[in-house]
Amino acid sequence: MGNLNTFLKVVALLLSMLIIESKALSSLTYDVKGLKDGQKRNAELFLQTLPAIEPDQLPRYQPSILEAVQNALKALGYYHPTISMALDAKDHNQLNIQVDPGQPILIRNIKVELKGEARKNRTFKKIVKRSPLKKGAVFNSGEYEDLKSSLSTQGQSLGFFDAQMQTHTVKIYPGDYAADVELVFDSGKRYRFGEIVYGEIPENTKALIEEMLTFKPGSKYRSVRLGNLNKDLASTGYFQQIDIRPMRNRTENYHVPIFINVSPNKNYEIETGAGYSTDEGPRLSLTWDIPLINDRGHSLTNEALISAPRTELTSSYKIPYGNPLTEFYDLQAGYQYKKQEDTKSNLASTAIHKWNKNPQGWDRDLFFRIQYESYEQGLQDGESFLMIPGISMTQRRAKGGKLDPRSGYLIMSKAEFSEKLWGSDQNFVKLWGRTKGLTTLAEKHRFIGRVEQGAIWINDVNKIPPSIRFFTGGDQTVRGYNYESIAPKDANGKLIGAQYMTALSVEYNYQFLEHWRAAVFVDSGTATNDYKDDWKTGAGFGIRWVTPLGALRVDLAFAVSEPGTPYKLHFSMGPEI
């Protein structure tokens, strides 16, 4: 009996669902005609608020349908529409609604007045100026509400906490097809940032936060500055919870105290990854991150990377000396095994970096590196001990988004020095730089150019290890060639590395679909000791797919400088600059 009851309940449930579905299928649909796109969309939105109506219920719901269309048009300034409706002759579930919107209501008189400090504030004046509400324009209640909302929202954002709409009236005269609009916004006085009130935070952590403050007590209030501080604190990875808010109940003399409290992130973060690049093939990675070791902002990152030509282990210990995001020391230790083309190398190194990152200018890295390398390069083998001070400078500018900018440029440079005087095996000076730029014309046409140059001042390039010499070729230099396969060769045809390198590239992209571009390119370059070697040129075509992580690039490149013009498929991913 129990099984029978269960069966009957299931059948009843299925029948009820079937009845509901059949009713939904027989509900009226609406085909609105006679209106422009915006008017039609608004009418359809209002009709969607009605309940499901079956055809035989039309007489009862016809007034509601009529009212929905009328209200939709009133919101857009049309108070005298002519509306007729009838079931479709072929499809009785479709209601055809024919609408003539009639003559619109025009703004006859309009007064928008700013009072208080807003009267001289450019932001508020821009909001009023950009509003489509003008004398002689069709009155649109949505645009009117948008203006009110924009003024009020901007007032709260800029610290006009006492702001109010003193007057906000709209008088409609349907017989005259006219509207009179009056809006008076009084911002009152602008508040300023007051003292900072911390929660239960260690003194060292307070000092870190103070280095990152995006405002000063006494400066004009802007809520976006609190948002930026929240974002920056989250970017450090130091904190599990962040609480930043104005304490308006403790306001004194138009100064608002700001409450800040954080709780430390005590978790370890382990991340594994797998990827593929044409230069290295498949690769695996493992990262172990301790985002906050102590209340002074020290952090540790350990990383392992394994691919066919390279195994790399690195450890990085960061110590902030100012803003943890932009000013910090980075103590590094690492080991790399590399077997690429004719290079076999074991490299152990330790380094100290002093970073100063300036989003509005140059990112500067002052470093001192100590490295020991045992290697085989072609017929040569050897060992090297070097102590290398240096500096690197990077500047990046992008317009239209960081991951897929419309225009911009990237400049990278590095200078390294070695001297026997302080314990190195060899004296040398190494300079390297790369400039890359892009621009977009007429929305769909993108042009990308790249120039790269390097030079080493030394009597004999064979006296320095492969990690210091120049090689070129691959995804980022000369496509159509293997990674670091272009360099002078020894008597047995083995690569030995070079004292100089130059690489040039021009590329054109055409956007044929949203997020998709076709590309053609020409790369050319050389790694040489005297610039008497032939330049190597690669040319080809490819596809760009713009993803949330940057552009995925797939290129078919031909080594046009080689006999038989061999080709190579290249994959790469990331922002262009």
C-alpha positions as CSV (number, residue, x, y, z in Angstrom):
1,M,0.0,0.0,0.0
2,G,2.9,2.4,0.8
3,N,4.4,1.9,-2.6
4,L,1.0,2.5,-4.3
5,N,0.6,5.8,-2.4
6,T,4.1,6.9,-3.3
7,F,3.3,6.1,-7.0
8,L,0.1,8.0,-6.9
9,K,1.8,11.1,-5.4
10,V,4.5,11.0,-8.1
11,V,1.8,10.7,-10.9
12,A,-0.1,13.7,-9.3
13,L,3.1,15.8,-9.2
14,L,3.9,15.0,-12.8
15,L,0.3,15.8,-13.9
16,S,0.4,19.2,-12.1
17,M,3.7,20.0,-13.7
18,L,2.3,19.1,-17.1
19,I,-0.7,21.3,-16.5
20,I,1.5,24.2,-15.5
21,E,3.7,23.7,-18.5
22,S,0.7,23.5,-20.8
23,K,-0.7,26.7,-19.4
24,A,2.7,28.4,-19.9
25,L,2.8,27.3,-23.5
26,S,-0.8,28.6,-24.1
27,S,0.0,32.1,-22.5
28,L,-0.2,35.2,-24.6
29,T,2.8,36.6,-26.3
30,Y,2.9,40.2,-27.5
31,D,3.9,41.7,-30.8
32,V,4.2,45.5,-30.5
33,K,4.1,47.4,-33.7
34,G,4.3,51.1,-34.7
35,L,6.9,52.2,-32.1
36,K,10.6,53.1,-32.5
37,D,13.2,50.8,-30.9
38,G,13.5,52.5,-27.5
39,Q,9.7,52.9,-27.2
40,K,9.1,49.3,-28.2
41,R,11.7,48.0,-25.7
42,N,10.1,50.0,-22.9
43,A,6.6,48.7,-23.8
44,E,7.8,45.1,-23.9
45,L,9.4,45.6,-20.4
46,F,6.2,46.9,-19.0
47,L,4.2,44.0,-20.6
48,Q,6.6,41.5,-19.0
49,T,5.4,42.7,-15.5
50,L,1.9,41.3,-16.3
51,P,1.0,37.8,-15.1
52,A,0.7,34.9,-17.7
53,I,-2.6,35.5,-19.6
54,E,-4.4,32.8,-21.5
55,P,-6.2,33.9,-24.7
56,D,-9.7,33.3,-23.2
57,Q,-8.7,35.7,-20.4
58,L,-8.0,38.6,-22.7
59,P,-11.3,40.5,-22.1
60,R,-10.6,40.6,-18.4
61,Y,-6.9,41.6,-18.7
62,Q,-7.3,44.0,-21.7
63,P,-7.4,47.1,-19.5
64,S,-4.2,46.0,-17.7
65,I,-2.5,45.5,-21.0
66,L,-3.6,48.9,-22.2
67,E,-2.4,50.5,-19.0
68,A,1.0,48.8,-19.2
69,V,1.6,50.2,-22.7
70,Q,0.3,53.7,-21.7
71,N,2.6,53.8,-18.7
72,A,5.6,52.7,-20.8
73,L,5.0,55.6,-23.2
74,K,4.3,58.1,-20.4
75,A,7.7,57.4,-19.0
76,L,9.1,58.5,-22.3
77,G,7.0,61.6,-22.6
78,Y,4.1,60.3,-24.8
79,Y,0.8,60.9,-23.0
80,H,-1.7,60.6,-25.9
81,P,-1.0,57.2,-27.7
82,T,-3.6,55.5,-29.8
83,I,-3.6,51.8,-29.0
84,S,-5.5,48.9,-30.6
85,M,-5.0,45.2,-30.0
86,A,-6.3,41.9,-31.5
87,L,-5.4,38.2,-31.5
88,D,-3.3,37.1,-34.5
89,A,-5.5,35.5,-37.1
90,K,-3.1,32.5,-37.5
91,D,-1.6,32.3,-34.0
92,H,-4.2,32.7,-31.4
93,N,-1.6,32.8,-28.6
94,Q,-0.1,36.0,-30.1
95,L,-1.6,39.4,-29.3
96,N,-0.9,42.1,-31.9
97,I,-0.7,45.5,-30.4
98,Q,-0.7,48.4,-32.8
99,V,0.5,51.7,-31.3
100,D,0.6,55.3,-32.5
101,P,2.6,57.2,-29.8
102,G,1.1,60.5,-30.8
103,Q,2.5,63.9,-30.1
104,P,5.2,64.0,-27.3
105,I,5.3,66.2,-24.2
106,L,8.0,68.8,-24.6
107,I,9.9,70.6,-21.9
108,R,8.5,74.1,-21.9
109,N,10.4,75.5,-18.9
110,I,13.3,73.9,-17.0
111,K,15.2,75.1,-13.9
112,V,18.1,73.1,-12.6
113,E,19.9,75.0,-9.8
114,L,22.9,74.0,-7.8
115,K,23.3,75.5,-4.3
116,G,26.0,75.3,-1.6
117,E,29.5,74.3,-2.6
118,A,28.2,72.3,-5.6
119,R,27.5,75.6,-7.3
120,K,31.2,76.0,-8.1
121,N,32.1,72.3,-8.3
122,R,33.0,71.1,-11.8
123,T,31.8,67.6,-11.2
124,F,28.2,68.7,-10.4
125,K,28.2,71.2,-13.3
126,K,29.3,68.5,-15.7
127,I,26.4,66.2,-14.5
128,V,23.9,69.0,-15.2
129,K,25.5,69.9,-18.5
130,R,25.5,66.3,-19.8
131,S,21.9,65.7,-18.9
132,P,19.6,65.4,-21.9
133,L,16.9,67.4,-20.1
134,K,16.9,70.7,-22.0
135,K,14.2,73.2,-23.0
136,G,12.4,71.9,-26.1
137,A,13.4,68.3,-25.6
138,V,10.9,65.4,-25.1
139,F,10.3,65.0,-21.4
140,N,11.6,61.6,-20.3
141,S,10.9,60.7,-16.6
142,G,13.8,58.2,-16.6
143,E,16.3,60.9,-17.6
144,Y,14.8,63.1,-14.9
145,E,15.3,60.4,-12.3
146,D,18.8,59.8,-13.5
147,L,19.7,63.4,-13.0
148,K,18.4,63.4,-9.5
149,S,20.1,60.1,-8.7
150,S,23.4,61.3,-10.2
151,L,23.5,64.5,-8.2
152,S,22.6,62.7,-4.9
153,T,25.1,59.8,-5.5
154,Q,27.9,62.2,-6.4
155,G,27.1,64.2,-3.3
156,Q,27.6,61.3,-1.0
157,S,30.7,60.2,-2.9
158,L,32.4,63.6,-2.5
159,G,31.4,64.0,1.1
160,F,28.4,66.3,0.8
161,F,26.6,64.3,3.5
162,D,24.0,67.0,4.2
163,A,23.0,67.3,0.5
164,Q,19.3,67.4,-0.3
165,M,16.9,68.1,-3.1
166,Q,15.2,71.3,-1.9
167,T,12.8,71.2,-4.9
168,H,12.1,68.5,-7.4
169,T,8.8,68.9,-9.2
170,V,7.5,68.1,-12.7
171,K,4.2,69.6,-13.8
172,I,2.7,67.9,-16.9
173,Y,0.1,69.8,-19.0
174,P,-1.3,67.1,-21.3
175,G,-3.6,69.5,-23.2
176,D,-0.6,71.8,-24.0
177,Y,1.8,68.9,-24.7
178,A,4.1,70.6,-22.2
179,A,6.1,70.0,-19.0
180,D,7.6,72.4,-16.5
181,V,10.6,71.0,-14.6
182,E,12.2,72.4,-11.5
183,L,15.0,70.9,-9.6
184,V,17.0,72.6,-6.9
185,F,20.0,70.7,-5.3
186,D,21.6,72.0,-2.2
187,S,24.9,70.2,-1.5
188,G,25.6,72.0,1.7
189,K,29.2,72.0,3.0
190,R,31.7,69.4,2.0
191,Y,33.2,67.2,4.7
192,R,36.8,66.3,5.1
193,F,38.7,63.2,6.2
194,G,39.2,63.3,10.0
195,E,41.5,61.3,12.2
196,I,42.2,57.6,11.5
197,V,40.8,55.3,14.2
198,Y,42.5,51.8,14.2
199,G,41.0,48.6,15.5
200,E,43.2,46.2,17.5
201,I,46.2,46.3,15.1
202,P,49.9,45.9,16.0
203,E,51.9,49.0,15.7
204,N,54.1,47.6,12.9
205,T,50.9,46.8,10.9
206,K,49.7,50.4,11.5
207,A,52.9,51.7,10.1
208,L,52.5,49.5,7.0
209,I,48.9,50.8,6.4
210,E,50.0,54.4,6.9
211,E,52.5,53.9,4.1
212,M,49.6,52.9,1.8
213,L,47.1,55.6,2.8
214,T,45.4,57.1,-0.2
215,F,44.3,60.3,1.7
216,K,45.5,62.6,4.4
217,P,43.5,63.7,7.4
218,G,42.1,67.2,6.6
219,S,41.9,66.5,2.9
220,K,38.5,66.7,1.1
221,Y,36.5,63.5,1.4
222,R,36.2,61.2,-1.5
223,S,34.8,57.7,-1.1
224,V,36.8,56.4,-4.0
225,R,39.9,56.9,-1.9
226,L,38.6,54.5,0.7
227,G,37.8,52.0,-2.1
228,N,41.4,52.3,-3.5
229,L,42.9,51.8,0.0
230,N,40.7,48.7,0.4
231,K,41.9,47.3,-2.9
232,D,45.5,48.1,-2.2
233,L,45.4,46.4,1.2
234,A,43.8,43.3,-0.4
235,S,46.5,43.3,-3.1
236,T,49.2,42.8,-0.5
237,G,47.8,39.4,0.4
238,Y,48.5,40.2,4.1
239,F,45.0,40.3,5.4
240,Q,42.1,37.9,5.6
241,Q,39.5,40.6,6.5
242,I,39.6,44.3,5.8
243,D,37.1,46.8,7.4
244,I,37.4,50.5,6.2
245,R,34.5,52.9,6.8
246,P,33.6,56.5,7.7
247,M,32.5,57.1,11.3
248,R,29.8,59.6,10.5
249,N,28.3,59.4,14.0
250,R,31.6,60.9,15.3
251,T,31.8,63.8,12.9
252,E,33.2,67.0,14.4
253,N,33.5,70.3,12.6
254,Y,32.8,68.7,9.2
255,H,35.7,66.2,9.7
256,V,34.8,62.5,9.4
257,P,37.0,59.9,11.3
258,I,37.9,56.8,9.3
259,F,37.8,53.4,11.0
260,I,40.4,50.8,9.8
261,N,40.7,47.3,11.1
262,V,42.3,44.2,9.5
263,S,42.9,40.6,10.5
264,P,46.1,38.9,9.4
265,N,46.1,36.2,6.7
266,K,47.7,33.2,8.5
267,N,47.1,30.7,5.6
268,Y,49.7,29.2,3.4
269,E,48.8,29.2,-0.3
270,I,49.8,26.3,-2.6
271,E,49.2,26.6,-6.3
272,T,49.9,24.1,-9.0
273,G,49.9,24.8,-12.7
274,A,50.4,23.2,-16.1
275,G,51.0,25.0,-19.4
276,Y,52.6,24.9,-22.8
277,S,54.7,27.2,-24.8
278,T,56.4,26.7,-28.2
279,D,59.7,27.7,-26.7
280,E,59.7,25.2,-23.9
281,G,56.9,22.7,-24.6
282,P,54.8,21.3,-21.7
283,R,55.7,22.6,-18.3
284,L,54.6,22.1,-14.7
285,S,54.8,24.6,-11.8
286,L,54.3,24.6,-8.1
287,T,54.1,27.7,-5.9
288,W,54.2,27.7,-2.1
289,D,53.4,31.2,-0.7
290,I,53.4,32.5,2.8
291,P,51.8,35.9,2.3
292,L,52.4,37.2,5.9
293,I,55.3,36.0,8.1
294,N,55.2,38.8,10.7
295,D,53.5,42.1,11.4
296,R,56.2,44.0,9.6
297,G,54.9,42.7,6.2
298,H,57.6,40.1,5.4
299,S,56.5,37.4,3.0
300,L,58.0,34.3,1.3
301,T,57.3,32.7,-2.1
302,N,58.9,29.4,-3.2
303,E,58.4,28.2,-6.8
304,A,59.4,25.2,-8.8
305,L,59.2,25.1,-12.6
306,I,59.8,22.0,-14.7
307,S,59.9,21.7,-18.5
308,A,61.9,19.6,-21.0
309,P,64.7,22.2,-21.4
310,R,64.7,23.8,-18.0
311,T,64.2,23.0,-14.3
312,E,64.1,26.0,-12.0
313,L,63.8,26.4,-8.2
314,T,63.5,29.9,-6.7
315,S,62.8,31.4,-3.3
316,S,61.9,35.0,-2.7
317,Y,61.7,36.8,0.6
318,K,60.2,40.3,0.5
319,I,60.8,43.0,3.1
320,P,58.9,46.3,2.6
321,Y,60.8,49.5,3.3
322,G,57.8,51.8,2.4
323,N,54.6,50.9,0.6
324,P,54.6,47.1,0.4
325,L,53.2,47.2,-3.1
326,T,55.8,49.5,-4.5
327,E,58.8,49.8,-2.2
328,F,60.4,46.6,-1.0
329,Y,63.6,44.5,-0.8
330,D,63.5,41.1,-2.5
331,L,66.0,38.6,-1.3
332,Q,66.3,35.7,-3.8
333,A,68.0,32.4,-4.0
334,G,67.7,29.9,-6.9
335,Y,69.0,27.1,-8.9
336,Q,68.5,26.5,-12.7
337,Y,69.3,23.5,-14.8
338,K,69.1,24.3,-18.6
339,K,69.6,22.1,-21.6
340,Q,68.6,24.1,-24.6
341,E,69.9,23.7,-28.1
342,D,73.8,23.5,-27.6
343,T,73.7,24.8,-24.0
344,K,74.0,22.7,-20.9
345,S,74.2,24.8,-17.7
346,N,73.9,24.5,-13.9
347,L,73.4,27.9,-12.4
348,A,73.1,28.7,-8.7
349,S,72.5,32.3,-7.7
350,T,71.5,34.6,-4.8
351,A,70.5,38.3,-5.1
352,I,69.1,41.3,-3.4
353,H,66.8,43.6,-5.2
354,K,65.6,47.0,-4.1
355,W,62.3,47.8,-5.9
356,N,60.6,51.2,-6.4
357,K,57.5,50.8,-8.5
358,N,55.9,54.0,-9.7
359,P,52.6,53.4,-11.6
360,Q,52.8,57.0,-13.0
361,G,56.5,56.7,-14.1
362,W,59.3,54.1,-14.1
363,D,59.6,50.9,-12.2
364,R,63.2,50.7,-10.9
365,D,65.1,47.7,-9.7
366,L,68.5,48.1,-8.1
367,F,70.1,44.7,-7.6
368,F,73.3,42.8,-6.7
369,R,73.5,39.2,-7.8
370,I,76.1,36.5,-7.0
371,Q,76.1,33.5,-9.3
372,Y,78.1,30.3,-9.9
373,E,77.6,28.5,-13.2
374,S,79.1,25.3,-14.6
375,Y,78.4,24.9,-18.3
376,E,79.0,23.2,-21.6
377,Q,78.4,25.5,-24.6
378,G,79.1,23.7,-27.9
379,L,82.7,22.5,-27.7
380,Q,83.5,24.7,-24.7
381,D,83.0,23.8,-21.0
382,G,83.9,25.8,-18.0
383,E,83.0,27.3,-14.6
384,S,82.2,30.9,-13.7
385,F,81.8,33.0,-10.5
386,L,80.4,36.5,-10.9
387,M,79.3,39.3,-8.6
388,I,77.0,41.6,-10.6
389,P,75.5,44.8,-9.6
390,G,72.9,46.4,-11.9
391,I,69.8,48.3,-12.5
392,S,66.6,47.7,-14.6
393,M,64.0,50.2,-15.6
394,T,60.5,49.5,-16.9
395,Q,57.8,51.8,-18.1
396,R,54.4,50.7,-19.4
397,R,51.6,52.8,-20.7
398,A,48.3,51.4,-21.9
399,K,45.0,52.9,-23.0
400,G,41.8,50.9,-23.3
401,G,42.5,48.3,-20.7
402,K,45.6,46.5,-19.3
403,L,44.9,43.0,-20.8
404,D,43.8,44.2,-24.3
405,P,44.8,47.8,-24.7
406,R,43.9,49.9,-27.8
407,S,47.2,51.7,-27.7
408,G,50.3,52.0,-25.6
409,Y,54.0,51.2,-25.2
410,L,56.4,49.1,-23.1
411,I,60.0,50.1,-22.5
412,M,62.4,47.7,-20.7
413,S,66.1,48.2,-20.1
414,K,68.8,46.6,-18.0
415,A,72.4,47.4,-17.2
416,E,74.8,44.9,-15.5
417,F,78.4,45.2,-14.5
418,S,81.1,42.8,-13.4
419,E,84.6,43.6,-12.2
420,K,87.5,41.4,-11.0
421,L,88.2,44.1,-8.4
422,W,85.3,42.9,-6.3
423,G,85.8,39.2,-6.8
424,S,84.3,38.3,-10.2
425,D,86.1,36.1,-12.7
426,Q,85.7,38.6,-15.5
427,N,85.2,42.3,-16.3
428,F,82.2,43.2,-18.5
429,V,79.4,45.6,-19.0
430,K,76.1,44.4,-20.4
431,L,73.3,46.6,-21.7
432,W,70.0,45.4,-23.0
433,G,66.7,47.2,-24.0
434,R,63.4,46.5,-25.6
435,T,60.7,48.9,-26.8
436,K,57.3,47.7,-28.0
437,G,54.3,49.8,-29.1
438,L,50.9,49.4,-30.5
439,T,48.1,51.5,-31.9
440,T,44.6,50.9,-33.2
441,L,43.1,52.8,-36.1
442,A,39.5,52.8,-37.2
443,E,38.5,50.3,-34.5
444,K,39.6,47.2,-36.3
445,H,43.1,47.9,-37.6
446,R,46.0,47.3,-35.1
447,F,49.7,47.9,-35.7
448,I,52.4,46.5,-33.4
449,G,56.1,47.2,-33.5
450,R,59.1,46.0,-31.5
451,V,62.8,46.9,-31.3
452,E,65.3,45.0,-29.1
453,Q,69.0,45.6,-28.7
454,G,71.7,44.2,-26.5
455,A,75.5,44.6,-26.2
456,I,78.3,43.3,-24.0
457,W,81.6,45.1,-23.6
458,I,84.3,42.4,-23.2
459,N,87.4,41.3,-25.1
460,D,86.3,37.7,-25.6
461,V,82.7,36.6,-25.3
462,N,83.9,33.0,-24.6
463,K,85.2,34.2,-21.2
464,I,81.6,34.7,-19.8
465,P,79.1,31.9,-19.2
466,P,76.1,31.2,-21.5
467,S,73.6,32.9,-19.1
468,I,75.3,36.2,-19.9
469,R,75.8,35.8,-23.6
470,F,73.1,36.7,-26.2
471,F,71.0,34.2,-28.2
472,T,67.8,35.0,-30.1
473,G,64.9,33.3,-31.9
474,G,61.5,32.1,-30.6
475,D,58.1,33.5,-29.7
476,Q,59.3,36.8,-28.4
477,T,62.0,37.7,-30.9
478,V,62.2,35.9,-34.3
479,R,59.3,33.6,-35.0
480,G,59.9,30.7,-37.4
481,Y,63.0,29.7,-35.4
482,N,63.5,27.7,-32.2
483,Y,64.0,29.4,-28.9
484,E,67.5,30.8,-28.7
485,S,68.6,29.0,-31.8
486,I,70.2,32.1,-33.5
487,A,73.8,32.8,-32.6
488,P,77.4,32.4,-34.0
489,K,78.6,28.8,-34.2
490,D,81.9,27.0,-33.5
491,A,83.9,24.8,-35.9
492,N,81.5,21.9,-35.3
493,G,78.4,24.0,-36.1
494,K,77.4,24.3,-32.4
495,L,76.0,27.6,-31.0
496,I,78.4,29.6,-28.9
497,G,76.4,32.7,-28.0
498,A,77.1,36.3,-29.0
499,Q,78.3,39.7,-27.9
500,Y,75.5,41.6,-29.5
501,M,71.9,41.0,-30.5
502,T,69.2,42.9,-32.4
503,A,65.6,42.0,-33.1
504,L,62.9,43.9,-35.0
505,S,59.3,43.1,-35.6
506,V,56.2,44.6,-37.3
507,E,52.7,43.1,-37.1
508,Y,49.3,44.0,-38.4
509,N,46.0,42.7,-36.8
510,Y,42.5,42.9,-38.3
511,Q,39.5,42.4,-36.0
512,F,37.0,40.3,-38.0
513,L,34.8,39.3,-35.1
514,E,34.4,40.5,-31.5
515,H,37.4,39.1,-29.5
516,W,39.0,37.6,-32.7
517,R,41.8,39.1,-34.9
518,A,43.8,37.9,-37.8
519,A,47.5,38.7,-37.9
520,V,50.3,39.0,-40.4
521,F,53.9,39.7,-39.3
522,V,57.6,39.9,-40.2
523,D,60.4,39.4,-37.6
524,S,64.1,39.8,-38.2
525,G,67.1,39.6,-36.0
526,T,70.6,38.5,-35.3
527,A,72.9,37.5,-32.4
528,T,76.5,38.3,-33.5
529,N,80.0,39.2,-32.5
530,D,80.7,41.6,-35.4
531,Y,77.4,42.1,-37.3
532,K,78.9,40.3,-40.3
533,D,76.5,37.3,-39.8
534,D,73.4,37.0,-41.9
535,W,70.2,38.3,-40.3
536,K,67.5,35.7,-39.9
537,T,63.9,36.6,-41.0
538,G,60.6,35.0,-40.1
539,A,57.2,35.9,-41.6
540,G,53.8,34.4,-41.3
541,F,50.2,34.8,-40.2
542,G,48.2,33.9,-37.1
543,I,45.0,34.2,-35.1
544,R,44.4,36.3,-31.9
545,W,41.7,35.3,-29.4
546,V,41.1,37.9,-26.7
547,T,40.4,36.1,-23.4
548,P,39.9,37.5,-19.9
549,L,43.6,36.6,-19.3
550,G,44.9,38.4,-22.4
551,A,45.3,37.5,-26.0
552,L,45.9,33.9,-26.9
553,R,48.2,34.0,-30.0
554,V,48.6,31.2,-32.5
555,D,51.1,31.9,-35.3
556,L,52.3,29.9,-38.3
557,A,55.8,31.4,-39.0
558,F,58.1,30.6,-41.9
559,A,61.9,30.9,-41.6
560,V,62.3,32.6,-44.9
561,S,66.1,32.9,-44.5
562,E,66.6,29.2,-44.4
563,P,66.7,26.7,-47.4
564,G,63.3,25.2,-48.1
565,T,61.6,27.8,-45.9
566,P,60.8,25.6,-42.9
567,Y,57.8,26.6,-40.7
568,K,57.0,26.5,-37.0
569,L,53.8,26.8,-35.0
570,H,54.0,29.3,-32.1
571,F,51.7,29.6,-29.1
572,S,51.8,32.4,-26.6
573,M,49.4,34.2,-24.3
574,G,49.2,37.4,-22.3
575,P,48.9,41.2,-22.9
576,E,50.6,42.6,-25.9
577,I,52.4,45.2,-23.8
